[in-house]
Amino acid sequence: MKIQPFPYQIKVKIQVIVNPSEDVEKIKDAVRKIFGDIILNPLNNGMLQGESEDQKCLYIIYEQVRARQIMGVVRRLLIENSSGECTWLYLNRQAAYVGVVAICEEETESPLGPIKLEICTPKISEFIDWLVPL
């Protein structure tokens, strides 16, 4: 699939909680299977966080929301979760570990905690239309 680049500046932030019983490397692997080589850094509150200004980290999501026919749900959640120049989604962490984009409507839908994806751009409406067009 040929992906048309998003023509505006974008900032992607990933956050994921690390439970005491979990292997940090497995969590990093799950994130990398969806977002590529994004670097995750530990925070003091038991979370990992990564940031990128490279929209290519969203290309697997771009492809899978079309292939799995979940554009309507993703679009609705991006609109509901938008505030100012930012919007966000929860992704199921276990599904990510096997390279599958599974959207969670609620944080509790991912038993070990979701991956939180936050996207900020001055053109948030255009971003939503780019990722999940009508």
Secondary structure, 3 states (H helix, E strand, C coil): CCCCCCCCCCEEEEEEECCCCCCHHHHHHHHHHHHCCCCCEECCCCEEEEEECCHHHHHHHHHHHHHCCCHHHHHHHHHHCCECCEEEEEECHHHHHCCCCCEECCHHHCCCCCEEEEEECCCHHHHHHHHCCC
